[in-house]
Amino acid sequence: MRKQLIVLLGLSFFALQFTYSQGSPDYDGGLKVKLNEEGTKYFRVISWVQFWARYQDEVPDDVSNTSMSIRRARILAYTQINKDFLILTHFGLNSLNANNQSPLGRGEESQLFFHDVWGQYNLGANHAIGAGLHYWNGISRLNNQSTLNLMTLDNNRQSWATIGLSDQFARHIGIYAKGSFGKLQYRVSINESGTNNLQEGTDPTPDGAAVYAGRRLLGSKDAGKNFAGYFDYNFLDQESNFLPYKVGSYIGGKKVFNVGAGFFFHPKGSVIANSTGELEGEDVAIFAVDAFYDAPLGENGSAITAYATYQNNDYGENFTLGQTYETGDMIYGHVGYVIPNDNKKTKFQPYASFNTRSIDAIDDNATTFGVGANAYFSGHHSKITLEYLNTKYGDNDAQSFVTLQAMIYL
């Protein structure tokens, strides 16, 4: 393991030099092109890439303990021709590695795909409706998390609670409404549920566990739609809801305290088979409450970020899939601290995270514990993250990972 850690530290030093040379504290909104003198007509382009080098302790004998990948490479663009209309497109790739590369970039599954494509019409200053492939999700803050400004290395996986089950990579095709009533922000949506999903080759067995296959097996009339919403009250500084992506850490740039609650409901989203093999639909219902606090501490540049959530997952009777989705309960939290530093360009933020889940199917628990640190050279626009993560699922042996990330976004 010592050899692999030396490799990771070497990569860290190289990535640090690269990110520092590219970062700028004078980001000033990135690439925004005004189409008229007033700036009411414009388009903006955002691009980012996250590179990972990872060490995993338990692997098969013929598999290397270390690996490298492009965790995310994305381009997002949005435009307004006037204050009433907005169009957003977002495309890219995820987790490109040596095992899923294609010789000519034309694999069986598309490496590049649209994450978001929606149009929006504003109803005055505080409310809007829109439609398309969208990310105005329900459940919790983390199910609406931006990947540009995560505090931890990555999002808590179980908080993205519908990826590949009812949606396309956390996005549904549907209609949404969003806005605010004073300090209360809201987002609600009615969506199509996908026919093909991670269980498209699985059918329920008599008296067996539920399978997420309602639309495929029961039809779109009974199981075709789902409903979602999230509501949060901003006690201190008001967060922006211009775009749906929730900030992971402001690194002391705001003083925020929010309490939220959200839901996802898919009638007959899952299917069970009774003792005679007859299919019956089971409602999928997910509910969460959460709290987020982010604030500077004094005048010395230090700051705290803290988040906690309780989530109840009902995917159907004894549902479990890939040690990721389970019918049961989850408690998750993380906390980070920006160390005081007179250098305004560079910030260091150690953090810790913890996740515990109850799993009905195995009558046992799963736990995940992580510790790490961010080194910011131009806020989230240029940073290095190093994290240790330990996971244990029921009676299975624990797995440990050490991951280094270098990130740039412009």
C-alpha positions in Angstrom: 0.0 0.0 0.0 2.9 2.4 0.7 3.9 2.3 -3.0 0.4 3.2 -4.1 0.2 6.0 -1.6 3.5 7.5 -2.9 2.1 7.4 -6.4 -1.1 9.2 -5.2 1.0 11.9 -3.4 3.1 12.4 -6.6 0.0 12.8 -8.6 -1.3 15.3 -6.0 1.8 17.4 -6.3 1.5 17.4 -10.1 -2.2 18.3 -10.0 -1.6 21.1 -7.5 0.9 22.7 -9.9 -1.6 22.4 -12.7 -4.6 23.8 -10.9 -2.7 26.7 -9.3 -1.5 27.9 -12.7 -5.0 27.8 -14.1 -7.0 29.2 -11.2 -7.9 32.9 -10.8 -9.6 34.6 -7.8 -11.1 37.1 -10.3 -13.5 34.6 -11.9 -16.2 37.2 -12.4 -18.9 35.0 -13.8 -17.0 33.0 -16.4 -17.8 33.2 -20.1 -20.9 35.4 -20.3 -21.6 37.0 -23.7 -24.0 40.0 -23.8 -26.2 40.1 -26.9 -27.4 43.7 -26.2 -25.9 46.7 -24.4 -28.2 46.3 -21.4 -27.2 42.7 -20.8 -30.8 41.4 -20.8 -30.0 39.2 -23.8 -27.1 36.9 -23.2 -25.7 33.4 -23.1 -23.3 31.9 -20.6 -21.1 28.8 -20.9 -19.7 26.8 -17.9 -17.2 23.9 -18.3 -15.6 21.7 -15.7 -13.5 18.5 -15.4 -12.8 16.3 -12.4 -9.9 13.8 -12.6 -9.6 11.0 -10.1 -6.8 8.7 -9.0 -8.0 6.0 -6.5 -6.5 3.3 -4.3 -8.8 0.4 -3.3 -7.6 -2.1 -0.7 -9.8 -5.2 -1.6 -9.7 -6.2 -5.2 -9.4 -9.5 -7.2 -5.9 -10.9 -7.6 -5.7 -9.8 -11.3 -6.9 -6.3 -10.7 -4.7 -3.3 -9.8 -5.3 -1.5 -6.5 -4.9 1.8 -8.2 -6.9 3.3 -11.0 -7.4 6.6 -12.8 -10.5 8.1 -14.4 -12.3 11.2 -15.5 -15.0 11.4 -13.0 -16.9 14.2 -14.8 -16.4 16.3 -17.9 -19.3 18.6 -18.6 -20.4 21.7 -20.5 -23.4 23.7 -19.4 -24.9 26.6 -21.4 -28.0 28.7 -20.8 -29.4 31.8 -22.5 -32.1 34.4 -22.1 -33.5 36.4 -25.0 -35.4 38.4 -22.5 -36.3 38.3 -18.8 -39.2 35.9 -19.4 -37.6 33.0 -21.2 -34.6 30.8 -20.4 -33.2 27.8 -22.3 -30.6 25.5 -20.6 -28.6 22.6 -22.1 -26.0 20.5 -20.2 -24.1 17.6 -21.6 -21.0 15.6 -20.8 -19.6 12.3 -19.6 -19.2 10.5 -16.3 -16.6 8.0 -14.9 -14.6 7.5 -18.1 -12.0 4.8 -17.3 -9.8 2.2 -19.0 -12.6 -0.4 -18.8 -15.3 1.6 -20.6 -13.3 3.5 -23.1 -14.1 2.8 -26.8 -11.2 2.5 -29.3 -12.8 5.1 -31.5 -15.1 6.8 -29.0 -18.2 4.9 -30.2 -19.0 2.4 -27.6 -22.3 0.4 -27.2 -23.4 3.1 -24.7 -23.0 6.7 -25.5 -20.1 8.4 -23.6 -21.6 11.8 -24.2 -25.2 12.5 -23.4 -27.5 15.3 -22.4 -27.9 15.7 -18.7 -30.3 18.6 -18.8 -32.4 20.2 -21.6 -35.2 22.4 -20.6 -37.0 25.6 -21.4 -38.5 28.0 -18.7 -41.0 30.8 -18.6 -40.9 33.2 -15.7 -44.1 34.2 -14.0 -43.0 37.5 -12.5 -39.9 38.0 -10.4 -40.2 35.0 -8.0 -41.9 32.2 -9.8 -41.4 30.1 -13.0 -42.6 27.1 -14.8 -40.6 24.9 -17.2 -40.5 21.6 -19.1 -37.9 19.2 -20.5 -35.3 16.9 -19.1 -34.7 18.7 -15.8 -33.0 18.6 -12.4 -35.7 20.4 -10.3 -35.8 17.3 -8.0 -37.6 16.5 -4.8 -36.4 14.7 -1.6 -33.5 16.7 -0.2 -30.8 19.2 -0.8 -28.4 16.5 -1.8 -30.8 15.2 -4.5 -30.4 18.6 -6.0 -26.7 18.9 -5.4 -24.4 20.7 -7.8 -21.2 18.8 -8.8 -19.3 22.1 -9.2 -19.0 22.9 -5.5 -19.2 19.7 -3.5 -17.6 19.9 -0.1 -17.0 16.1 0.2 -15.2 14.4 -2.7 -18.5 13.3 -4.2 -22.2 13.4 -3.2 -23.7 10.9 -0.8 -24.7 8.2 -3.3 -28.0 7.2 -1.6 -29.2 10.8 -1.6 -29.4 10.6 -5.4 -32.2 8.2 -4.7 -33.7 7.6 -8.2 -30.7 7.5 -10.5 -31.3 4.8 -13.1 -34.6 3.7 -11.6 -37.2 6.2 -12.7 -34.9 8.8 -14.4 -31.9 9.3 -16.6 -29.0 10.2 -14.3 -31.1 12.0 -11.8 -33.1 13.9 -14.4 -36.7 13.3 -15.4 -38.7 14.4 -18.4 -41.5 16.5 -17.0 -43.0 19.8 -16.0 -41.8 21.7 -13.0 -42.6 24.9 -11.1 -40.2 26.7 -8.8 -39.9 29.9 -6.9 -40.1 31.5 -3.5 -42.6 33.1 -1.1 -40.4 35.3 1.0 -37.8 33.1 2.6 -39.5 29.9 1.7 -38.3 28.4 -1.6 -40.1 25.6 -3.4 -39.7 23.2 -6.4 -42.3 20.7 -7.5 -42.6 18.5 -10.6 -44.8 16.0 -12.5 -42.6 13.6 -14.5 -42.5 10.6 -16.8 -41.0 7.5 -15.3 -38.5 5.7 -17.5 -39.5 2.3 -19.0 -35.9 1.0 -19.2 -33.9 1.1 -16.0 -31.2 -0.7 -14.0 -33.7 -3.6 -13.5 -34.9 -3.9 -17.1 -33.8 -7.5 -17.2 -35.3 -8.5 -13.9 -38.8 -9.7 -13.2 -40.4 -10.4 -9.8 -40.6 -13.9 -8.5 -43.5 -15.4 -6.4 -43.3 -14.1 -2.8 -39.9 -12.5 -3.7 -38.7 -8.9 -3.3 -40.1 -6.0 -5.2 -38.6 -5.0 -8.6 -38.6 -1.4 -9.9 -40.5 -2.2 -13.0 -43.9 -0.7 -12.7 -44.0 1.1 -16.0 -42.5 -1.8 -17.9 -44.7 -4.5 -16.5 -47.9 -2.7 -15.6 -48.0 0.0 -18.3 -47.7 3.8 -18.4 -51.4 4.3 -17.5 -51.0 2.9 -14.0 -47.3 3.5 -13.3 -46.1 6.1 -15.8 -45.9 9.2 -13.8 -44.1 10.3 -10.6 -44.3 13.4 -8.4 -41.6 15.2 -6.5 -41.0 18.3 -4.4 -38.6 20.1 -2.1 -39.2 23.0 0.2 -36.6 24.9 2.2 -36.8 27.9 4.5 -33.8 30.3 4.4 -33.4 31.7 7.9 -30.3 33.8 7.1 -28.9 34.8 3.7 -31.2 33.9 0.8 -29.8 31.4 -1.6 -30.3 31.7 -5.3 -32.7 29.4 -7.0 -32.1 30.7 -10.5 -30.7 27.3 -11.4 -31.6 24.0 -9.5 -28.1 23.1 -8.4 -27.6 23.4 -4.7 -24.2 24.7 -3.4 -22.2 22.2 -1.3 -20.0 24.8 0.5 -19.7 28.6 0.3 -16.3 28.4 2.0 -17.4 31.3 4.2 -18.8 33.5 1.4 -22.3 33.5 2.8 -24.1 33.0 6.1 -26.8 30.4 5.4 -29.0 28.4 7.6 -31.8 26.4 5.8 -34.2 23.7 7.0 -35.9 21.7 4.3 -38.2 18.8 3.5 -39.0 16.9 0.3 -40.6 13.9 -1.3 -40.7 11.6 -4.3 -43.8 9.5 -5.0 -44.2 7.0 -7.9 -47.5 5.2 -7.8 -47.0 1.4 -8.5 -43.4 2.1 -9.4 -42.4 -1.3 -8.1 -43.9 -4.7 -8.7 -44.2 -7.9 -6.6 -45.5 -11.3 -7.6 -47.8 -13.1 -5.1 -47.7 -16.9 -4.5 -49.6 -17.6 -7.7 -47.3 -15.3 -9.8 -49.9 -12.6 -10.2 -48.3 -9.1 -10.5 -49.2 -6.3 -8.0 -48.0 -2.8 -8.0 -46.3 -1.2 -5.0 -46.0 2.5 -4.5 -42.5 4.0 -4.3 -42.3 6.7 -1.6 -39.2 8.6 -0.5 -39.3 11.3 2.1 -36.5 13.4 3.7 -35.9 16.3 6.1 -32.6 18.1 6.2 -30.7 21.2 7.6 -27.7 23.1 6.1 -25.5 25.6 7.8 -22.6 27.5 6.2 -21.0 30.6 7.7 -17.8 32.5 8.3 -16.3 32.4 11.8 -14.9 35.7 12.8 -12.7 37.9 10.7 -9.8 35.5 10.2 -11.0 33.6 7.1 -12.3 30.5 9.0 -15.7 29.1 8.2 -17.9 26.1 8.9 -20.1 24.0 6.7 -22.5 21.4 8.2 -25.3 19.3 6.8 -27.6 16.6 8.2 -30.5 14.6 6.7 -32.9 11.9 7.6 -34.3 10.0 4.7 -37.0 7.2 4.6 -36.9 5.0 1.5 -39.8 2.8 0.5 -39.0 1.1 -2.9 -41.4 -1.7 -2.2 -41.2 -4.9 -0.1 -37.6 -5.9 0.8 -36.2 -4.0 -2.2 -32.5 -3.9 -2.6 -30.2 -3.2 -5.6 -26.5 -3.1 -5.8 -25.9 -2.2 -2.2 -27.1 1.3 -3.2 -30.9 1.3 -3.1 -32.8 -0.3 -0.3 -36.1 -0.1 1.4 -35.2 1.3 4.9 -34.0 4.4 6.6 -30.9 6.6 6.3 -29.2 9.2 8.4 -26.3 11.2 6.8 -24.2 14.1 7.8 -21.0 16.0 7.1 -19.1 18.9 8.6 -16.1 20.9 7.3 -14.0 23.6 8.7 -12.0 26.2 6.7 -8.7 26.8 8.5 -7.8 30.4 9.2 -5.3 31.7 6.7 -4.1 35.2 5.8 -3.6 34.1 2.2 -6.9 35.1 0.5 -6.2 33.0 -2.6 -5.6 29.7 -0.9 -7.9 27.9 1.6 -7.7 24.5 3.3 -10.8 22.7 4.5 -10.7 19.4 6.4 -14.0 17.5 6.6 -15.7 14.3 7.8 -18.9 12.5 6.7 -21.0 9.7 8.0 -23.8 7.6 6.6 -25.8 4.8 8.3 -28.7 2.9 6.7 -31.1 0.3 7.9 -31.9 -2.3 5.2 -35.1 -4.3 5.5 -34.1 -7.0 3.0 -31.2 -8.2 5.0 -32.4 -7.0 8.5 -29.0 -5.3 9.0 -27.3 -2.0 8.5 -24.7 -0.4 6.2 -22.3 2.3 7.2 -20.0 4.7 5.4 -17.3 6.9 7.0 -15.1 9.4 5.3 -12.4 12.0 6.1 -10.8 14.3 3.7 -9.5 17.7 2.9 -9.9 20.3 0.2 -7.2 22.7 -1.0 -8.8 25.7 -2.8 -6.6 27.8 -5.0 -9.4 29.9 -6.5 -12.5 28.8 -4.6 -14.2 25.8 -6.2 -12.8 26.9 -9.6 -9.5 25.3 -8.8 -9.1 22.7 -6.1 -7.5 19.5 -4.9 -9.4 17.0 -2.7 -7.9 14.0 -0.9 -10.3 11.6 0.8 -10.3 8.3 2.7 -13.6 6.4 2.6 -14.6 3.2 4.5 -17.8 1.4 3.7 -19.4 -1.7 5.3 -22.6 -3.4 4.1 -24.2 -5.9 6.4 -22.0 -8.9 7.1 -19.7 -8.2 4.1 -16.1 -7.2 4.6 -15.4 -3.5 4.9 -14.0 -1.7 1.8 -11.6 1.2 2.0 -10.7 3.8 -0.7 -8.2 6.6 -0.9 -9.0 9.0 -3.7 -7.3 12.1 -5.0 -9.3 14.6 -7.2 -8.0 17.5 -9.2 -10.8 19.8 -10.4 -11.0 22.9 -12.7 -14.2 24.7 -13.6 -14.4 27.8 -15.8 
